């Protein structure tokens, strides 16, 4: 599926270098949101363990597109350089729990990285954590700007690297997930 001009499903976010920095600016950031923003390892695996019945991925947008200026800067790529952009909904028990946006620079799509364009409904997290050459950098925490009640209020992102390749994964937590007890 390639939606080159599709509207992004993720909101604008104010990013902080760490959860600690986000919490200093927003002391109310605690409880369930704090747990998900700091969860170590594969978010996909954490979500699968939370499901009572079924976990699945819905692909919303996928194709070559321009990353935002902030995404390009974070990845260290030219602002006007196209990248493979993948947006999905991670759903548990029939409801969307997380929106995810991945930016994959062109050079990362070479060699073994070619497979990243063909994940379909396979969770990216499952793929990344099953390939040991990929490692995650520090998590950044974010607060969504002008979020409506049914939209994400907080998010996290990190860069994954493998040798000289990288990609950026952003995960936006929906109220349906944050309302669940831990």
N, C-alpha and C positions, 0 to 999 in steps of 0.2 A: 504494500500500500504506500502510495507516495502522495502526500498532500502538501505541495510546495507552498501554497498560499493559505493554508489552514490557520485559523486563529488559535493561539496558544491556550491550553486549558489551565495553565498555572498563573497565579496572580503575581503582581509586583511585590518584591520583598526587600526589606532593609536587612542586609547581612551583617553579622558580627563574626569576629575571628574565632570565637569560642562560645560555648554555652555560658560560661562564667561571665563573659563580657555582655552577652545578651541579658542575663539576669541582673547585672548591675544597672542596666538601663531600664529594665522592666522587672522589678522585684516580684510581681505577681506570677511570674513564669515558674510554675512548680507543678507538683502532682503528676498526672498522666502525661501532660505535655513535656515536662522535664524528663520523665522516663524515656519517652520515644525520641526526644532530641539527643539523648546521650547513649542510647542502646548500642552496644558494641556488636561487632560481627554483622551477619547478613540480616538486613531488615526483612527481606523476603522470608527467611526462615523464622524469624520472630512472629511475623504475621501468620504464617502457616500453622505454627503451634497454637495461636490464639483461636483459630477457626474451630468451630464445633462440627461443621459439615464440609465446606468446600472453599478452596482458595483458587482464584483465577486472575489472569491478566487480560485486560481489554486494551487493545491498541487504539489510541485516539488519533494521533498524527505521527507520521513517520516519513522521512525523506530528506533530501538536501535542502537546506535553508540557511539563513544567516542567524548566527547566535546573537544574543543581545550584546551590547558593548561590554557590560560587566562580565558576561560569560566568556567573551573573547579575551578580555584582560586577565581574568582568573586563569585561563588555560595558556596564556602567553601566545595567542595566535592573532594575526591581523584582524582588525575589527570587521572588515568587509569580506573576509574569507568564508565561503560556505562550509558547512559541516553537515554531518548526518545528525539530524535531530529526531529523537524518539520521545514521544509523550504517551504515557500509559496510565491506566487506572489499576491499582492493585486492590482487588476486591476480596472480601471475606464474608462468607455466609450470605452471598447475594447482594452485598452493599459495597459501594466504593469506600475504601478506608484511607487510601493514600494516592495522591497524584504524583507521578514521577516524570522528570524531564532529564534526558541524557543528551549531552553534546559530545559528539565524537569527531575530532578533527580529521581532515582528509588523510593525513599521513598515518593515522592509527588504523585506517581501513585497509591498509596494505598487508600482504602476507596472511598470517593467521587471523588478523583483525577483520578480514573480509567477512567472516562469519557474523560479525556484529550487525551487519545490514539485514540479516536473514533470521533473526530471533523469533519473529512472529509473536506467539503467545507465551514463549519461554521467558520466564523472569530473568532480566539482566543480572540481578543479584545472584541468582543460582548459577549462572554462567560464570560470572567473575570469581565467586568464591570456590568454584570447582577447578579453576585454572590458577595454580599456585604462583605463576609468574606475575600475576596482578597483585598489587598491594594498595591499600587505602591510605591516603594522607589524612591529616587532621580534619575533624568535623567542624564545620562552621554552622552556627545557629542563625535562624532568620525569623523575623516577624513580618507577616503579610500586611501590606498596606491596604487600607479601606476594605477589609474583608467583610463580606456579608455573612449572615448566620450559617448558611449552607456551604461556605467556602473555607479553604484552609486559613488558619490563624497563625500557624507557626510552621517552620520548615527547617531542613538541614541539607547541607551539601558537602561533598568531598570530591577530591580528585583521586582517581585510580591511575596508577602507573605500571607499565611493564616495559622494562628496558628504556628505550627512548620514546615510547608512545604513552599517551595519556587520554583520559576522558573525564568529563565532569558529570556527576550524578546529583540531581536535586530531588529531594523527597518532601512532599507537602502534605501535612497531616490534616485529614478531614475531621469535622466535629463528630461524625459517627464513631470513629475510632477513639477519639479523645474522651468521649462520654462513657466509654466502657471502664469498669473498675479494673485495677491491675491485679 
